[in-house]
């Protein structure tokens, strides 16, 4: 492991050594405007595998990439009008913009829905490095999974094993960085953008892109096909995957017949890699599915309360026994038993997400999401 101290007078030396390391398939630790990042050549599958070995428990989460500018980003992802607005107003800066991939990076970079997150760091050393390297590098934080966010090299070395440290080829030490939040993550693959993580980006008030909402405020999105509704469910599952390790997760699905509640449940099942077909449990009221996603095991409980005649029948389901960490519950027609469901969520300390679905055109659905 080579450690280079970055100063105002040795940028050329640091950049040259970093590029040499990246070209050789090496892993570098580098400073950004948020925290220290871990970078490899994002087009080199072997190098990306090295990074994944360093990070350990990724559990299927995609990686973001850092590029020098929007022109370079357009080589790797499709840029729509929403994406363009965000690039123009907020980048470079602490914002990760997710777009559809053009499949020109290592395949391990992409999400299960074929998307990639793009970062343009507001850090001159890294922008200069990216311009000279002429390829994207990975833009994940330099901490290993579930460890402290790294603002100093000491943070990294104190929270990694000797084996993990042996995978690092170069550390660019820029002293202790300001303790800022991570980047905000915004998915722009639908007509309306979806916040996947609230970070250090300022309030986004671009016309048509009013994204950064206080806790509990509703986001609204439009899906134009059943597949988009399925994909949206997968994105929300990924967003709340870390919550699920500590508390149960409940989706309240509210909407008329044919609005896409079951399609949303199918998306949850697909994310969890459940092989069985997910159908509406209208006649059985409840169906359970075991899942094993990246060695994390739990249950997906899918309910339909349409046929419940009274509140006593709801209580007889004894749902509280199923609400434990790593278990997910999705309830169709949740508005029919809303009060007891809210009480159940509070009692079990579940993470609660309410999805209201409306049909706007034969294949279009408007979704209002509160989490």
C-alpha positions in Angstrom: 0.0 0.0 0.0 1.4 3.3 -1.1 0.3 6.5 0.7 0.8 9.8 -1.0 0.2 13.1 1.0 -1.7 15.5 -1.2 -0.6 19.1 -1.0 -1.1 22.3 -3.1 2.2 21.7 -4.8 2.2 18.0 -5.8 -1.0 17.6 -7.7 0.8 16.5 -10.8 2.7 13.8 -9.0 -0.4 12.5 -7.2 -2.4 12.5 -10.4 0.3 10.6 -12.4 0.6 7.9 -9.7 -3.2 7.5 -9.4 -3.6 7.1 -13.1 -0.7 4.6 -13.2 -2.4 2.6 -10.5 -5.8 2.6 -12.1 -4.4 1.5 -15.5 -2.8 -1.4 -13.7 -6.2 -2.5 -12.3 -5.4 -1.1 -8.9 -7.6 0.3 -6.1 -7.2 3.8 -5.0 -8.6 5.7 -2.0 -9.3 9.3 -2.9 -10.8 12.5 -1.4 -14.0 14.1 -2.5 -16.3 17.0 -1.3 -18.2 14.5 0.8 -15.9 11.8 2.2 -13.1 9.5 1.0 -14.0 7.3 -2.0 -12.8 4.0 -3.3 -11.9 4.0 -7.0 -11.0 1.5 -9.7 -11.3 1.6 -13.4 -15.1 1.2 -13.9 -14.6 -0.6 -17.3 -12.3 -3.3 -15.8 -14.3 -6.2 -14.5 -11.3 -7.7 -12.6 -10.6 -4.3 -10.9 -14.3 -4.0 -10.0 -14.2 -7.5 -8.4 -11.2 -6.3 -6.4 -13.2 -3.4 -5.1 -16.2 -5.6 -4.3 -13.8 -7.9 -2.3 -12.7 -4.8 -0.4 -16.2 -3.5 0.3 -17.4 -7.0 1.4 -21.2 -7.1 2.0 -22.6 -5.3 -1.0 -25.7 -7.6 -1.1 -26.4 -6.7 -4.7 -26.3 -3.0 -4.4 -25.1 -1.2 -7.5 -22.0 1.0 -7.7 -21.8 4.6 -8.9 -19.2 6.0 -11.2 -17.4 9.3 -11.3 -16.9 11.2 -14.5 -15.4 14.6 -15.4 -18.4 16.1 -17.1 -21.8 15.6 -18.7 -20.3 14.9 -22.1 -18.4 11.9 -20.6 -21.5 10.8 -18.7 -23.4 10.6 -22.0 -21.0 7.9 -23.2 -22.2 5.6 -20.4 -25.8 6.5 -19.7 -28.9 7.9 -21.4 -29.6 11.5 -20.4 -33.2 12.7 -20.5 -34.5 16.2 -19.9 -34.8 15.6 -16.1 -31.3 14.4 -15.9 -30.0 17.3 -18.0 -31.7 19.8 -15.7 -30.0 18.3 -12.7 -26.6 18.2 -14.3 -26.9 21.8 -15.4 -27.9 23.1 -12.0 -26.3 20.9 -9.4 -23.2 19.2 -10.9 -20.3 19.2 -10.0 -21.5 18.6 -6.5 -22.8 16.1 -3.9 -25.5 14.6 -6.1 -25.6 11.1 -7.7 -27.9 10.9 -10.7 -29.2 7.5 -11.7 -29.9 6.9 -15.4 -30.4 4.0 -17.8 -27.1 2.3 -18.7 -25.5 2.0 -22.1 -23.7 -1.1 -20.9 -20.2 0.2 -21.4 -18.9 -0.3 -17.9 -18.1 -3.6 -16.1 -21.4 -5.4 -15.7 -21.0 -5.5 -11.9 -21.5 -1.8 -11.8 -25.1 -1.9 -13.0 -28.2 -2.3 -10.9 -30.7 -5.2 -11.5 -32.8 -2.8 -13.5 -29.8 -1.8 -15.7 -29.2 1.6 -14.3 -26.0 3.4 -13.2 -25.4 6.3 -10.8 -23.3 9.2 -12.1 -21.2 11.5 -9.9 -19.3 14.5 -10.9 -17.3 15.4 -7.8 -16.7 19.0 -6.8 -13.1 18.3 -6.1 -10.5 19.7 -8.6 -7.9 17.0 -8.0 -10.4 14.3 -9.0 -11.9 16.1 -11.9 -8.3 16.6 -13.3 -7.6 12.9 -12.7 -10.7 11.9 -14.5 -10.0 14.2 -17.5 -6.5 12.7 -17.9 -7.6 9.1 -17.2 -10.3 9.4 -19.8 -12.4 6.7 -18.2 -14.9 6.6 -15.3 -13.8 5.3 -11.9 -16.0 3.9 -9.2 -17.5 6.4 -6.8 -18.4 4.4 -3.7 -17.4 5.5 -0.2 -14.1 4.1 1.1 -15.6 2.5 4.2 -16.3 -1.2 4.1 -20.0 -2.2 4.4 -21.7 -1.0 7.6 -18.6 0.7 9.0 -18.0 4.4 9.8 -18.1 6.9 6.9 -14.5 7.8 6.3 -13.4 11.5 6.6 -9.8 10.6 7.3 -7.3 7.9 6.4 -7.3 6.9 10.1 -11.1 6.2 9.8 -10.3 3.8 7.0 -7.3 2.0 8.6 -9.0 1.6 12.0 -12.1 0.0 10.4 -10.6 -2.4 7.9 -8.8 -5.7 8.3 -5.3 -6.4 7.2 -6.7 -8.5 4.4 -8.9 -5.6 3.2 -6.0 -3.1 3.5 -3.8 -5.4 1.4 -6.2 -4.8 -1.5 -5.6 -1.0 -1.5 -2.8 0.0 -3.9 -2.7 3.7 -3.4 -4.1 6.1 -0.8 -4.3 9.9 -1.5 -4.2 11.5 1.9 -5.8 15.0 1.9 -5.9 15.2 5.7 -9.2 15.2 7.5 -12.1 16.2 5.3 -15.1 18.3 6.5 -17.8 16.0 8.0 -20.5 16.4 5.3 -23.4 14.1 4.5 -23.0 11.7 1.5 -24.4 12.7 -1.9 -28.1 12.8 -2.5 -29.1 10.0 -4.8 -31.9 10.7 -7.4 -33.3 8.2 -9.9 -34.3 9.9 -13.2 -35.4 6.9 -15.2 -39.1 7.7 -14.8 -40.9 10.9 -15.9 -40.7 12.0 -12.3 -37.5 11.8 -10.3 -37.3 9.6 -7.2 -35.1 10.3 -4.2 -33.3 7.2 -3.1 -31.1 8.9 -0.5 -31.3 12.4 1.0 -27.7 13.7 1.3 -25.8 17.0 1.2 -27.3 18.4 -2.0 -29.2 21.7 -1.6 -32.9 21.9 -2.2 -33.6 21.0 -5.8 -36.2 23.4 -7.1 -35.6 23.0 -10.9 -39.0 23.2 -12.7 -40.4 19.7 -12.7 -37.8 18.5 -10.3 -39.0 19.4 -6.8 -37.2 16.5 -5.2 -35.9 17.2 -1.8 -38.8 16.8 0.6 -39.0 16.9 4.4 -39.5 13.5 6.1 -42.9 12.2 5.4 -43.8 14.5 2.5 -45.3 12.7 -0.4 -43.4 12.1 -3.6 -45.3 11.4 -6.8 -44.2 9.4 -9.8 -45.7 8.1 -13.0 -45.1 4.7 -14.5 -46.1 3.9 -18.1 -46.2 0.1 -18.0 -46.5 -2.8 -15.6 -42.8 -3.3 -16.0 -42.0 0.2 -14.8 -44.2 -0.4 -11.8 -42.3 -3.6 -11.1 -39.0 -1.7 -11.5 -40.1 1.1 -9.1 -40.9 -1.5 -6.4 -37.4 -2.9 -6.8 -35.9 0.6 -6.4 -37.9 1.3 -3.2 -36.8 -2.1 -1.8 -33.2 -1.2 -2.5 -33.7 2.2 -0.9 -34.9 0.5 2.3 -32.7 -2.6 2.3 -30.6 -1.3 5.2 -33.7 -0.5 7.2 -34.9 -4.1 6.7 -31.9 -5.5 8.4 -33.0 -3.8 11.6 -36.8 -3.6 11.4 -39.7 -5.1 9.5 -40.9 -3.3 6.4 -44.6 -2.7 5.6 -46.0 -1.5 2.2 -49.5 -0.2 2.4 -50.9 -0.5 -1.2 -54.0 1.7 -1.8 -55.8 1.9 -5.1 -58.8 0.8 -7.1 -59.1 -2.5 -9.0 -56.4 -2.7 -11.8 -54.2 0.2 -10.6 -51.1 -2.0 -10.2 -51.0 -3.1 -6.6 -50.2 -6.7 -7.5 -47.6 -5.5 -10.1 -45.9 -3.6 -7.3 -45.9 -6.8 -5.1 -44.4 -8.7 -8.0 -41.6 -6.1 -8.0 -40.9 -6.8 -4.4 -40.7 -10.5 -5.1 -38.4 -10.0 -8.0 -36.0 -7.8 -5.9 -36.0 -10.6 -3.3 -35.2 -13.2 -6.0 -38.3 -15.2 -5.2 -38.9 -17.8 -7.9 -42.6 -18.4 -7.4 -45.1 -16.3 -9.3 -46.6 -13.5 -7.1 -50.3 -13.4 -7.6 -53.0 -11.4 -5.7 -54.1 -13.5 -2.6 -57.7 -12.3 -2.9 -59.2 -15.7 -2.0 -56.6 -16.8 0.5 -56.1 -13.4 2.1 -52.4 -14.1 2.8 -49.5 -15.8 1.1 -46.0 -16.2 2.4 -42.8 -16.6 0.4 -39.4 -17.4 1.8 -36.5 -15.5 0.3 -32.7 -15.7 0.3 -31.1 -12.7 -1.3 -27.3 -12.5 -1.1 -27.4 -14.8 2.0 -29.9 -12.6 3.7 -33.0 -14.7 4.6 -36.5 -13.7 5.5 -40.2 -13.8 4.6 -42.3 -11.8 2.2 -45.9 -11.8 3.4 -48.4 -10.6 0.7 -52.0 -9.8 1.9 -55.2 -8.7 0.3 -57.8 -7.4 2.8 -60.6 -7.0 0.3 -62.5 -10.1 1.5 -62.2 -9.3 5.2 -65.7 -8.8 6.6 -64.9 -7.1 9.9 -62.0 -6.0 12.1 -62.1 -9.2 14.1 -61.1 -11.2 11.1 -58.1 -8.9 10.7 -57.0 -9.4 14.3 -57.4 -13.2 13.8 -54.6 -13.0 11.2 -52.1 -12.3 14.1 -49.8 -10.4 11.8 -47.6 -9.1 14.6 -45.9 -12.4 15.0 -44.6 -12.1 11.4 -43.3 -8.6 11.8 -39.6 -9.0 12.7 -36.4 -7.7 11.0 -35.8 -9.0 7.5 -39.5 -9.7 6.9 -41.5 -7.6 4.4 -45.3 -7.3 4.3 -47.3 -5.8 1.4 -51.0 -5.2 1.9 -53.4 -4.6 -1.0 -56.5 -2.6 -0.3 -54.8 -1.4 2.9 -57.2 1.5 3.2 -59.9 -1.0 4.3 -58.0 -1.7 7.5 -55.9 1.4 7.7 -56.2 2.2 11.5 -55.3 -1.3 12.7 -52.4 -1.5 10.2 -51.0 1.8 11.5 -51.3 0.5 15.0 -49.6 -2.7 14.0 -46.7 -0.8 12.4 -46.2 1.3 15.5 -46.4 -1.7 17.8 -43.9 -3.7 15.8 -41.7 -0.7 15.1 -41.9 -1.4 11.4 -40.7 0.9 8.6 -43.9 2.0 7.0 -44.3 3.0 3.3 -47.6 4.0 1.9 -48.2 3.7 -1.9 -51.4 5.2 -3.4 -51.9 4.1 -7.0 -54.2 5.7 -9.6 -54.9 4.9 -13.3 -54.4 7.9 -15.5 -54.3 6.1 -18.9 -54.8 2.5 -19.9 -51.1 1.6 -19.0 -50.2 4.7 -17.0 -50.2 4.8 -13.2 -49.7 7.7 -10.9 -48.1 6.7 -7.6 -48.0 8.8 -4.4 -45.3 7.6 -2.0 -44.9 8.5 1.6 -42.1 6.9 3.7 
